[in-house]
């Protein structure tokens, strides 16, 4: 046995390699939230005609590029060479998840904005400011884009679902490619982050004033997503313990008696999944009035999941 003694104290290196700070989990959370929002707003549009949608439901597609921009802002803060960010778009590397992700992020902006324009009602279009030379031209451009988007609404909905799935899976695959960390070296991360993104997307949408039918539809979808997320979390730990060898078992132990046991089980499993699931089931079966508690807990749990996995992954070996 070789024993190594360290006499230095460098916070970014010792005792674990904690290089990623708050920026990465925030980016992963907002990316997953955007993915879920894209998928659900597109599917909701296919299930409900524009005339029967609430104003909040029609405008929610515009929230996706805003949330994504906030996430990309956090990622930009983490970059070491910020002036070189344009280099992501000077080439396409098919074997690089980061290369795929950068192009997916770029495509999301036109897809979500055009879908939002397709959902605008005639009254909302008429409310656009048209006085002044610049505003008049801008309103004419928006009106023209809306006509094009409305005629291509089914294609835009499919594009948003596909891009949403790609974005949600990418946020997990990005960590999964870093095989040097046992906790991240699993194929379950992609599906787990995708399903978690759908759940947090539904939670975000339920914070707004939606119609009764819209809220009930989102609650049904969210209940299924929470159940699937619990299953994927169980599979995540089973796969690590069964196929990860000694390092995989050590990574699992971080959540079962280790330093991340309390935060993970309290913030993610209990308050972030089980309690919201129980509340939503009660709202469905007993007719309880929809409360803000479940969506808020889901959003906090979704952020905690990514935050804890990023920190614990850097602590694993």
N, C-alpha and C positions, 0 to 999 in steps of 0.2 A: 504494500500500500504506500502510495506517495502522499505525504502530507505537505500542504502548502500554507504558509502563514502570510497574511497580508498585513502590512503595517501602515497602509495608506487609508484615507477616508475620502473617496471621491463619490459624491452622491449620484451622479449619472451612471456610474459603473458598479460600485460596490454597495450592497452585497449581490444585487442582480443588475442586469443590463436594462434599466428603465430609461429608454430613450424617448419613447412616445409619451407625450403629456395629454392634456385634456383635449387638444385639437382633434386627434384621431377618433376617439369615441364619439365626440360631438358630430364629426363628419359622417361616421358610419351610421349614427342614429338618424340624422337629418336625411341622409341618402336613403335609408330604409323607409323612413316616413314618406318621403317623396315617391318612392316606388309603390308603396301601398296606396297612396293617394291617387296616383296615375291609374293603377289597376281598378280601383273601386269606382272612381268617377267615370271611367270608361264603361264598366259593367253596369253601373247604375243608369247611365244614359241609354243602354240597350234595353234595360228592363222598364224604364219609365220614359214616355214621350216628353219632349221639351215643354209642352204646354202644361203638363201636370207636375213638373218639377218645381220645388221651392226656389226662391231667389238664391239662397245660400248654396244649394246643390248646383245651380247653373254657374255660379261664380267660383266654386271651389277649384276647378282646374287651374285657375290663375295662381292659386296658392302654391302649386307644385314648383314652378320656377323660382318663386321667392324663397321657399324653404331650401331648395337646392343651392341657390346662390349663397345663402347663409352657411350651408355646409361646406361649400367650396371655399368660402372665405376663411373658415377655420382651417381647412387643409392648406390654403395658401400661407397662413401664418406658420404652419409647421415646416414649410419648405426651407431648405438651407440656402438654395440659390434661387431666390424669388424671381429675378429677372430672366431666368431661363425657362420659365413655365411654358413659353410658347413652343418649346422644343417637343412637347408632347404631340403637337399637331404638325410637325414637319415630317413625320414618318409613321408608318403603321407596322407594328411587329405582331404578327399573328400568335406568337407563342407567349406574349407578355400580357398578363391580366391588366396591368396598369395602362398599357396602350389601348386595349379594348375599352377599359373604363373611361379613359379620357374622351374617346370618340362617342361613347354612349351618352356621356354627360352633355356633350355638345348637341346631340340630336334631340335631347329631351326638351330643349327650349322651344323650337318651332312646333314640336308635336303637342305640347301642353297648351301653348298659347293659341294655336289654331283650334284645338278642341274647345277651349274656353270661348273663343269667338263664335264657334258653331252653336254654342249653347245660349248665347245672348238672345233675349227676347227683343221684339220690335220696339217695345217701350224703353228698354235699356239702351238700345242703339240710338233712339231718338234723343235720349238724355245726354249724349256726347256733346261737348261744347263745339260749336261750329262757327262762332263769331271770330273774326280775325283771319288774316291770310294764312298763317301757319296752322291754326286750329282747323280751318276749313279743309286744307289739304290733308291734314292728318286724319280727320274724320272720313274723308273720301277714301283714303287708303284703307282704313279700318273697315269701312263698309264693303269695299271690294274684297278684302281678305275674308270677311265674314261670309260673303256670298260663295266664295270658293270653298271655304271650310264646311259650310252647310251642305253643299253638294257632294262633299267627300266625307261626310260624318262617319259612315261605317268604317271606311278605311282608316280614318284618324283614331277611332276607338280601338281598332285592332292594333294599330301602331303603338298606342299608349299602353295597351296590355303587354305587348311584346317587349317594349322598352322598359316598362316597369318591372317585368320579371327579370330582364337582363340586369337592371340596376340593383334590384334587391338581392339577386344571387351574387352579383359581383362584389358587394360589400362583404360577404362572407368568404368568397373565393380569394379575395385579396389577402386575408389573413391566412387562409389555408395553404397558400403557396409558400409561406415561410415555414418550411418543414423543419427547420432547426429548432423550433419551439414545439415541444410535444403536445401542448394543449391545442395548438392551431393545426396540427398535422392530422386533419380528419376531413373527409368529404361531407360531413354532416353540417359544417358551418354554413355553406351556401344555402341549402334549403332552410336551415334554422333562421338565418337572418332574413330570408325572403318572407317566410311565414310571420316572423315577428314584425316585419315591416308592414305587412297587410293588416295585422292586428292594430299596430299603432296608427296606421292610416285611417282605419275605421274609427278608432278612438278620437283622433283629431277631428274627423268629420262630424262626430256626434256631439262635439262641443258647440256646434252652430245650431241655429234655429231651423231645423228641418221639419218636413211634413211627417205625420204619424206613420204613413206607409214607408217613407224613406228611412226613418229611424228604425222601424221594425226590421226592414230588409238588412240594414247595416248591422244590427244587433245579431241577426241570424248568422251572417257571414263572420262576424267577429267571434261569436261563440265557437264556431267550427275552427277558426284560426287559432284560438287559444288552446282548444283541445289538441290540435295537431302540434302546436308548439311544445306542449307538455310532453307529448310522445317523442318529438325530436330531441328534446333535452335529455330524456331518458336514454334514447339511442346514442346520443353524443357521448355520455359517460360510459355506457356499455361498450361502445366501439373503442374508446380510449383504453379501457381496462383490458379488453380482450385482445386487441391488436397492437397496442402501443408499447408492450413490453414493460420493463421496469420504469422507464421514463413516463410512459402513459399512465401507469398506476400512481406514480408520484404526482402527476398533474391532477388526477382524480382526487387524490388525498387532500389537495388544496381546498376542495369544496366539501369534504367529509371529514371534519376534524381539524383542517388546516386553517390558515390565516384568513381565507376568504369564505369560510363556512357561514358565519353570521350574516354578512352583507348579502351574499348570494341567496340564501334561503329566505331571509326576511324581505329584502327589497325586490327580488326577482320572482321567486317561486310563490311565496305566500301573498304578499301585498300586490305583486305585479301580475299574477296569473290566477291563483286560486280564488282570492277574494273578488276580483272583477268578474270571473266566470260565474261565481255563485250569485252575484248581484244581477248579472244579465239573465241568468236562468230564472231567477225570481221575477224579474220584470216581464219575462215572456210567459211563464206558467201561471203566475199569480196576478198578473196585470198591474204590477207596481208602476208608479209613475217614473219615467226615465230620470235618473239622477246623474249629476256631474261627477260623482265619486269614481265610478268605474272607469270612464275615459281618462281621468287624471291619473289614476293608479296605473293604468296600462301604459301611459306615456312615460311615467317615472320608471316603471319596471323595464320598459324597452331601452331607455337610456342607461339604466343600471346594468342591464345584461351586457351591453357593449362595453361599458366602462370597466366592469369587473373582468370580462374576458380579455380585454386588452392588457390590463394590469397583471392579471394572473398568468397570461401567456408569456409576458416578459419575465415573470418570476419562475416559470417552469424551465426545464432544461432538456 
